[in-house]
Amino acid sequence: MIKPTAFISLLAAVVIAHHAVAASLILSSHKQRTALIELYTSEGCSSCPPADRWLSRLKDDPRLWKQIVPVAFHVDYWNYLGWRDRLSDARFSKRQVEYQQHHYLQTVYTPGVMKNGREWRDWSYGDIPLFSHVDQAEILKITIGDENAGAEFLPAHRGLSRLTLNVALLGSDLSTRVATGENAGKILRHDFVVLDFQQFTQAGQDGQFHWRVPGLLKRPIQETSAIALWVTAVDDPTPLQATGGWLK
């Protein structure tokens, strides 16, 4: 017979374990490749607000997070024009330059859109072309707990020995009243903005890849509302697979 105190302790342990499992968030791609849409933008660029609004419309797209993962990188190279974009980061400008160095982007500019790692100049003229059923990729999955997160990926091509997991914490429903510069007097609204960006490189084991992402949700970023992640080769920014989702 279990003593009452022991039973209470056991019950408490079960309840705690149940809540720990329930608190975990699992985000996963499908086997078909997901389209990663990257917008390079700036609050100091007068031609960027239309692109920001175009990206925001994806919030109502039924394909969001299932077939489309959108992210907005705010670059810093327009900050000298009289308005410093609070969302900008020199790393994001460097990322855009990296695409150019790989000849996936003709020149560095804003607003610029990359679709699946390639320059896409026709983004404003129609719908987003998605991968066909023959474009297969294995499932990318992340499990997010209170303290840590873990991601796993089984690539379709087993010849890769090392892969990089790209993790972006995103903010949506953000707004800025611009006081100076090319957009002076405007209130700019942003969605899917990259607030924090990290990369983790890992060697595979038996063709499978696993990453541990410590303290993912412990960062003091109050505006975080979603997460996007994608896998690339170590020496190539082309996404092999992507996924993401809302955190709240």
C-alpha positions, 0 to 999 in steps of 0.5 A, a space after each residue: 500500500 502506498 502511504 498518503 504522503 508518497 502518493 501525493 509526491 507521486 501525483 505531484 511528479 505525474 502532474 509536473 511531468 504532464 505539464 512539462 510535456 504539454 508545455 512543449 511546442 513541436 513545429 515540423 515541415 512536410 516532406 515537400 520542400 517549404 519555400 523560405 521567403 527572405 525580405 531585405 528591407 529598411 525603415 530608411 528606404 522610401 521604396 521599402 514600405 510596399 514590400 513590407 506590406 506585401 510580406 505582411 499579407 502572408 499572415 492571412 495566407 493559408 499556406 503560412 508555415 506549411 508551404 511558406 516561411 517568411 522572414 524580414 531582415 532589416 539591413 543597416 546600410 541605409 542608416 546614414 540617410 538620417 534615420 537609424 532603423 532600430 530593427 537593423 543589424 550589420 549581420 543581416 547586411 552581411 548575409 545579403 552580401 553573402 548571397 551576392 558572393 555566391 552569385 545568387 543575387 546580382 547586386 545588394 539592394 532594398 527591397 530585395 527578396 530571396 526565394 529559396 536562396 535565389 533572387 526573386 525580382 517578380 515578387 510584387 507581380 503575382 502569387 508565390 510559386 511553390 515547389 512541385 510535388 517532385 521537389 522532395 526534402 526530408 522533415 525538419 522538426 524542432 521541439 521547444 521546451 521551457 529551457 531548451 530546444 532540439 531540432 532534427 533533420 534527415 536530408 534527402 541526400 546522404 552525402 552531406 557531412 555537416 549542416 547548419 541550422 539557422 534559427 530566427 526569432 520573429 516579431 510581428 505587429 510591430 510599428 515605428 513612427 519615423 521622424 527623419 530620413 526618406 520615410 519621415 512622418 510615416 508610421 511603418 508597420 512590420 511583420 515577420 521581422 528577424 529580432 534574433 538570429 543564430 546558427 548552429 553547425 553540426 556533424 551528422 551521424 548515420 545520415 541524421 542531424 540533431 541540434 541542441 538549441 539552449 535557452 531559445 525562449 529565455 532571451 529578453 526579446 519582448 516582441 517575439 511572436 514566431 520562430 523560423 528555422 531552416 537548414 543549409 550546407 555549411 558553405 552555401 546559404 541555400 535552404 534545404 528545408 524550412 519550417 516555423 510557426 507562432 509561439 503565442 
